């Protein structure tokens, strides 16, 4: 731009501007041959700098477990089992929650007969659609 300002008007200005634009284009494009000769993979660009934050992943997992617990408590409350506290033990497998065990505290619940224990166990297994889940009812 500085050279453009000091150049005199006329036909030589057009020629000098053309030469300067060609030189500028070569300067901008000069790194391309070395970049094109390399193995282009995204992993090579970032190396080991990008890693998932385990704290965020764990926090999302805990939130999902908490929402599942609340959902089960609500469904049992709708079935007449109010004031039940549920605690789920689970793990993450293939980016999905796998429930290992469910603890059901019925200390504050009104109905506490032996038959209710079995009904609650079956309802939870049905809600989770998994008969292999260990359900422990106490209180």
N, C-alpha and C positions, 0 to 999 in steps of 0.2 A: 504494500500500500504506500509505503514511503517513497519507493522508486516511482510509483505511479504519480505521486504528487509533484515530484521534481522534474518529470519528463516534460519536454516542450510539446505543444499541440502539433498535430500533423500526422502524416503517414508513418513516420518512424515510431511514433508512440504506439500505434496498433501492432507493429512488428515486435517491438520490445515487450509489450504486454503479452503477446502470444508466446514468446520465448520464456518469459518469467512464469507464465501459467503452466507450461510444459515442465519446467524445472520444479515448480511446486508440486505438480502431480507426481513426478518421479520421487521426490522426497517423501511424500505421503505413502506411496506404494512400495517403497524400498523394503520394508520389513516382510512383505508378503511372501517372497520366495523362501525365506528361512522358515516361516510359519507353515507353508504348504508342504515342505519336505519332512515335517515331523509327523509322528503318529498322533492324530487328533482324537483324543478321548476326554470326556468331561472329567474323569477321575484324575487325569494328569494335570488339569488346570488347577484344581483345588487341593490336590494331594489329600492329607489327613485333616484339613482345616474344618471341614463341614461334618459335624456329627450331630445326631439327634440329642436333644437335652433330655436325659433320663428322668430328671425331676418333673418335667412337663408330662412326659408319657405316664409316669407313675401317678401324677395328680389326676390326669384324665381317667385312668383306670380306677382310682379310688372314687371319683365322682360317679362313674358308671355303676360301680358296686353299690354306692349309697342310693342312687336312683332305683336300682333293682330292689334294694331292701325296702325303700319307701313304697314302691309299687306292690310288693308282696304284703306289706302291712296294711295297705289300703284295701287290697282284694280280700284279705282275711277279715278286715273290719266290716266290709260289705256282706260277708257271710255270717256275721254275728259274733266274731271273735275280736272284740275291741280291746284296746290297750295292750296289744302284743308288741314286743320288741324283737326284731329279727336282726341277726348278725350273720353275714355271708362270708365264707372263706372261699376264695377263688384264685385263679391264676390266668394269665394271658397266654393264649395259644393261637398262632396264626392270625394275630390282630383281632381276636375275639375273646370274650370272657368265658371261661369254663368254670362252672361252679363246682367246688369240691364238697363243701358241707354247708349246711344251714343250721344255725342255732336259733331256737325259738324260745323266748322267755315269756311265759304266761303268768308270771307272778301277779301282775295287775289285772289279769283277765278274769271275768266273772265265772265262766264255765271252765272247770278243771277236772272233769271226770276222765277216767282211763280211756273211754271211747273217744273223747274229744282229742286226746293225744294222737290217736291213730288217724282220726279224720283230718287233723291239721297236717300231719305228715303226708297223707295222700293228696291233700289239696295243694300243698307246696310242690310236690313232685309233678302234679298235673300242670300247675301254673308254669313251672320251669320246663315242662315237657321232657323230663329226664328222670327215669326211674333209678338211675345209678347214683343219684345224689344222696349223701348221708344227711338225714334230717334228725336233729336232736331236739326234743321238746322237754322243757324242764320248768319248774316253778311251783 
